[in-house]
Every structure is written in C-alpha cells, then in structure tokens.
Amino acid sequence: MPAGIARGAGGCARGGRAPVHARGRRRARPRAARRSAGIARVSETSPAGLDSALEAQLEVRTLQYPDLPEVLAIERRVFPTPWSLAMFVLELSKQTGICLAATEPVEGAPREPGEARRLVGYLICSRYDTVWHIMNVAVDTDRQRMGLASRLLQELYARVGDDGARYTLEVRCSNTVAIHLYEREGFRAAGTRRRYYQDNGEDALVMWRTPATRAGSLEDVPNVGGQ
Ligand SMILES: CC(C)(COP(=O)(O)OP(=O)(O)OC[C@H]1O[C@@H](n2cnc3c(N)ncnc32)[C@H](O)[C@@H]1OP(=O)(O)O)[C@@H](O)C(=O)NCCC(=O)NCCS
C-alpha cells in the first residue's frame, strides 16, 4: 500500500469490502444470457479481448467529476462496501493519476450528435514514485465478462506509454474473477498482506505487472514474499 493511503481506503487496495461475486451473490451469466443482451461474446475479438460489436460502440476516455454519480451507482452495485464520493474525488484530484471511464450509447437514444451515453466501467490508477498503483476497477453487472476491464487496462498501459512501467495492486484472495483477469494481463502474485481487509480479516494478494512478470519471473519485483 503506498504511503499516504489509509488502510481501508483504496480500490483493489480497499479494506472492508468483498466483491459481490466473491460472496456468492452473483454468478457469471451464461453465454446465452450475454447474447440476449444484444452483445454476443463471440470468437471475433479485438486484441484486448473485447467483443467486436461492443468495441464499435465503446468509448474509453478520461473519467471526470460529472461521471461520479454513475460511478457511485456501479460501485454500489458491485461492492457491498463501496468507496465514498470523497474517495473518488480525492483520486480524481491527483495530478499524476490516470482515471478512465468506459461508456456506450444509451439503448434507443438518438445517435450523434451529443448522443446520450451510459458509463459501464471505470478504472482508477495512481502513480507513487515510479510505480503505478491500480486502486479500483469495476464493470457494471450487466456488462461483465465482455472484455471491458481488459480494455480499460489496455488503455491504461497505452496512456502510461512505457513498456518498462511497473504496476501493482491488492486484491482479496477470494476474488478469483479479478485474480484471473490480472493474471491474464501479465500480473503475478508476489506476496500477501495478512488480514488486510478489515471487514472479515481477509488477506490481500499483492500482484505486480512488470517486464519480468510478463516474461514469467519476479526478478524486478521489490520485496517478493514480504509485501
Ligand atoms: C473483476 C471485473 C472488473 C472484471 O471485469 P470484466 O469486464 O468482466 O473482465 P473481462 O471481461 O475483461 O475479463 C477478462 C478476464 O478476467 C477473467 N474473468 C472475468 N470474469 C470472470 C468470471 N466471471 N469468472 C472467471 N474469470 C473471469 C477471465 O480471465 C477473463 O478472460 P476470459 O473472458 O478470456 O476468460 C468485474 O468482474 C467486476 O467489476 N467485479 C466487481 C469489482 C471487482 O472485483 N473489482 C476488482 C477489485 S481488485
């Protein structure tokens, strides 16, 4: 956890909340259900793994203060102990951070110009010294498993624009969905923080994405095992 961030604050670094799906309150929607939502998850995917129909409609841009009501609504849907408005405001105020919003057109709304768009996911990342800390990633419940989180992460890497950049995050050991996502993105577990989450005393897995982890080793990761 970077200096200056209180234990219990922070997205993936959060204490005090378990993802809904990790608590058995959400099950991955069957593939057929995804199709009936109008966006088929087919083999034709973009490099980020995003469904091509969704890719055509999706916009990933900088997250802004006026987005926060929609952000909070998603936050409350996907996490039982969500971040407060103040926590998002603090993150958005940081000059060195990268905060992203994924939006899609509102169904049935007139296309162009000034079409109504719905926020479907967001990512909050702060830089501390030379390391990028992913603080929060979430995708709305009806848009999960379509490649959106991967697309947000691709945009983050592109904006950082440095192949040698190092990224880190904390995730609940029980959050297997997020752990799969991060592993697929080249993150590797490098240690745990014992009883990191205050609500249930769960450990956090500390994960890093670095040039070494992407090549299958932890050699450029600091404090391996003793995070
Ligand atoms: C974790 C989360 C952000 C993933 O978002 P997403 O847009 O559904 O993820 P993607 O569709 O980009 O999935 C990418 C990979 O993640 C993993 N993944 C995503 N959903 C999964 C699921 N339900 N079961 C297993 N693996 C899953 C898979 O490896 C997947 O790749 P694949 O589809 O090729 O197998 C989303 O589930 C979410 O918002 N969860 C609640 C909030 C949360 O836990 N945030 C992380 C805090 S650290």
The ligand as an SDF file (V2000), in Angstrom:
LIG
                    3D

 48 50  0  0  0  0  0  0  0  0999 V2000
  -13.2450   -8.0510  -11.9450 C   0  0  0  0  0  0  0  0  0  0  0  0
  -14.0050   -7.2960  -13.0440 C   0  0  0  0  0  0  0  0  0  0  0  0
  -13.5200   -5.8400  -13.0480 C   0  0  0  0  0  0  0  0  0  0  0  0
  -13.6980   -7.9460  -14.4020 C   0  0  0  0  0  0  0  0  0  0  0  0
  -14.3040   -7.1440  -15.3980 O   0  0  0  0  0  0  0  0  0  0  0  0
  -14.7710   -7.7780  -16.7780 P   0  0  0  0  0  0  0  0  0  0  0  0
  -15.0120   -6.6630  -17.7220 O   0  0  0  0  0  0  0  0  0  0  0  0
  -15.8800   -8.7070  -16.5150 O   0  0  0  0  0  0  0  0  0  0  0  0
  -13.4740   -8.5990  -17.1920 O   0  0  0  0  0  0  0  0  0  0  0  0
  -13.1180   -9.0710  -18.6800 P   0  0  0  0  0  0  0  0  0  0  0  0
  -14.3840   -9.3820  -19.4050 O   0  0  0  0  0  0  0  0  0  0  0  0
  -12.1810   -8.0810  -19.2770 O   0  0  0  0  0  0  0  0  0  0  0  0
  -12.4190  -10.4440  -18.3710 O   0  0  0  0  0  0  0  0  0  0  0  0
  -11.0700  -10.6190  -18.5710 C   0  0  0  0  0  0  0  0  0  0  0  0
  -10.6400  -11.9010  -17.8820 C   0  0  0  0  0  0  0  0  0  0  0  0
  -10.9630  -11.8390  -16.4960 O   0  0  0  0  0  0  0  0  0  0  0  0
  -11.3390  -13.1510  -16.0390 C   0  0  0  0  0  0  0  0  0  0  0  0
  -12.7560  -13.1500  -15.7060 N   0  0  0  0  0  0  0  0  0  0  0  0
  -13.6320  -12.1420  -15.8740 C   0  0  0  0  0  0  0  0  0  0  0  0
  -14.8510  -12.5110  -15.4070 N   0  0  0  0  0  0  0  0  0  0  0  0
  -14.7160  -13.7840  -14.9590 C   0  0  0  0  0  0  0  0  0  0  0  0
  -15.6080  -14.7160  -14.3500 C   0  0  0  0  0  0  0  0  0  0  0  0
  -16.8920  -14.4130  -14.1060 N   0  0  0  0  0  0  0  0  0  0  0  0
  -15.1160  -15.9190  -13.9970 N   0  0  0  0  0  0  0  0  0  0  0  0
  -13.8290  -16.2440  -14.2220 C   0  0  0  0  0  0  0  0  0  0  0  0
  -12.9370  -15.4050  -14.7960 N   0  0  0  0  0  0  0  0  0  0  0  0
  -13.3770  -14.1930  -15.1510 C   0  0  0  0  0  0  0  0  0  0  0  0
  -11.0980  -14.0680  -17.2040 C   0  0  0  0  0  0  0  0  0  0  0  0
   -9.7540  -14.4910  -17.1820 O   0  0  0  0  0  0  0  0  0  0  0  0
  -11.3500  -13.1400  -18.3580 C   0  0  0  0  0  0  0  0  0  0  0  0
  -10.7770  -13.5600  -19.5490 O   0  0  0  0  0  0  0  0  0  0  0  0
  -11.6320  -14.5600  -20.4900 P   0  0  0  0  0  0  0  0  0  0  0  0
  -13.0110  -13.9980  -20.5970 O   0  0  0  0  0  0  0  0  0  0  0  0
  -10.8690  -14.5720  -21.7730 O   0  0  0  0  0  0  0  0  0  0  0  0
  -11.6140  -15.8770  -19.7820 O   0  0  0  0  0  0  0  0  0  0  0  0
  -15.5480   -7.3670  -12.8320 C   0  0  0  0  0  0  0  0  0  0  0  0
  -15.9000   -8.7180  -12.6290 O   0  0  0  0  0  0  0  0  0  0  0  0
  -16.0220   -6.5340  -11.6680 C   0  0  0  0  0  0  0  0  0  0  0  0
  -16.3210   -5.3580  -11.8080 O   0  0  0  0  0  0  0  0  0  0  0  0
  -16.0680   -7.1450  -10.4800 N   0  0  0  0  0  0  0  0  0  0  0  0
  -16.5000   -6.4690   -9.2530 C   0  0  0  0  0  0  0  0  0  0  0  0
  -15.4440   -5.4720   -8.8310 C   0  0  0  0  0  0  0  0  0  0  0  0
  -14.0920   -6.1240   -8.5790 C   0  0  0  0  0  0  0  0  0  0  0  0
  -13.9670   -7.2150   -8.0340 O   0  0  0  0  0  0  0  0  0  0  0  0
  -13.0490   -5.3790   -8.9940 N   0  0  0  0  0  0  0  0  0  0  0  0
  -11.6790   -5.8080   -8.7930 C   0  0  0  0  0  0  0  0  0  0  0  0
  -11.2030   -5.3060   -7.4580 C   0  0  0  0  0  0  0  0  0  0  0  0
   -9.4710   -5.7030   -7.2290 S   0  0  0  0  0  0  0  0  0  0  0  0
  1  2  1  0
  2  3  1  0
  2  4  1  0
  2 36  1  0
  4  5  1  0
  5  6  1  0
  6  7  2  0
  6  8  1  0
  6  9  1  0
  9 10  1  0
 10 11  2  0
 10 12  1  0
 10 13  1  0
 13 14  1  0
 14 15  1  0
 15 16  1  0
 15 30  1  0
 16 17  1  0
 17 18  1  0
 17 28  1  0
 18 19  1  0
 18 27  1  0
 19 20  2  0
 20 21  1  0
 21 22  1  0
 21 27  2  0
 22 23  1  0
 22 24  2  0
 24 25  1  0
 25 26  2  0
 26 27  1  0
 28 29  1  0
 28 30  1  0
 30 31  1  0
 31 32  1  0
 32 33  2  0
 32 34  1  0
 32 35  1  0
 36 37  1  0
 36 38  1  0
 38 39  2  0
 38 40  1  0
 40 41  1  0
 41 42  1  0
 42 43  1  0
 43 44  2  0
 43 45  1  0
 45 46  1  0
 46 47  1  0
 47 48  1  0
M  END
$$$$
